[in-house]
């Protein structure tokens, strides 16, 4: 075992701090994944839509809206939503369809 002489400013052992923060970050990632999955499911996106949403949220530096982001790739909203997401769920849509 390494004999640590460097403690944090709060006099904590480095291994204790690293372990605690590693677990905290892991729990945050699980929460982030859950929020993203719920969002994608609620929007009823196609696989392409899920990919675009993921890229927009996690990789894009774009500050404009999601629609502008899609537009920059030549993609329209209708291209990323599944057929079932186009209905508002009211009986009038069933009569039209």
C-alpha positions in Angstrom: 0.0 0.0 0.0 1.2 3.5 -0.9 1.8 5.8 2.1 -0.1 8.9 1.1 1.2 12.2 2.6 -1.0 14.4 0.4 -4.5 14.9 1.7 -7.2 17.1 0.3 -7.8 20.6 1.7 -10.4 19.0 3.9 -7.9 16.6 5.2 -9.4 13.6 3.4 -7.5 10.7 2.1 -7.3 10.9 -1.8 -8.6 7.3 -2.2 -11.7 8.1 -0.1 -12.4 11.2 -2.2 -11.9 9.5 -5.5 -14.1 6.5 -4.5 -16.9 8.8 -3.3 -16.8 11.0 -6.4 -16.5 8.0 -8.8 -19.7 6.6 -7.3 -21.4 10.0 -7.4 -20.5 10.4 -11.1 -21.8 6.9 -11.8 -25.1 7.6 -10.2 -25.4 10.9 -12.2 -24.7 9.0 -15.4 -27.5 6.6 -14.6 -29.8 9.5 -13.9 -28.8 11.3 -17.2 -29.4 8.0 -19.1 -32.8 7.6 -17.6 -33.8 11.2 -18.3 -32.6 10.9 -21.9 -34.4 7.6 -22.4 -37.7 8.9 -21.0 -37.4 12.0 -23.2 -36.8 10.0 -26.4 -39.6 7.5 -25.5 -42.1 10.3 -24.8 -41.3 12.0 -28.1 -41.7 8.6 -29.9 -38.7 9.2 -32.0 -37.4 6.9 -34.7 -33.9 5.4 -34.3 -32.6 8.3 -36.5 -34.4 10.7 -34.3 -32.9 9.2 -31.1 -29.4 9.5 -32.7 -30.0 13.1 -33.6 -31.4 14.0 -30.2 -28.4 12.3 -28.5 -25.9 14.1 -30.6 -27.7 17.4 -30.0 -27.8 17.0 -26.3 -24.5 15.4 -25.6 -22.2 16.5 -28.4 -23.5 19.7 -29.9 -22.3 23.2 -28.9 -25.2 24.7 -30.8 -27.3 27.0 -28.6 -30.2 27.3 -31.1 -33.2 25.0 -30.8 -33.4 21.4 -31.8 -35.3 22.3 -35.0 -32.4 24.6 -36.1 -30.0 21.8 -35.3 -31.9 19.4 -37.5 -32.2 22.0 -40.2 -28.4 22.3 -40.3 -28.3 18.6 -41.3 -31.1 19.0 -43.8 -33.5 17.0 -41.6 -37.1 17.9 -40.9 -39.1 17.1 -37.8 -41.3 14.7 -39.7 -38.2 12.7 -40.6 -37.5 11.8 -37.0 -40.8 11.0 -35.4 -42.5 7.7 -35.6 -45.9 7.4 -37.3 -47.7 7.0 -33.9 -46.3 10.3 -32.6 -48.1 12.3 -35.3 -51.5 11.7 -33.8 -52.7 13.8 -31.0 -54.7 10.9 -29.6 -58.1 12.5 -30.0 -60.9 10.8 -31.8 -60.8 13.3 -34.7 -57.4 11.9 -35.7 -58.8 8.4 -35.8 -61.6 9.5 -38.1 -59.1 11.3 -40.5 -56.6 8.4 -40.6 
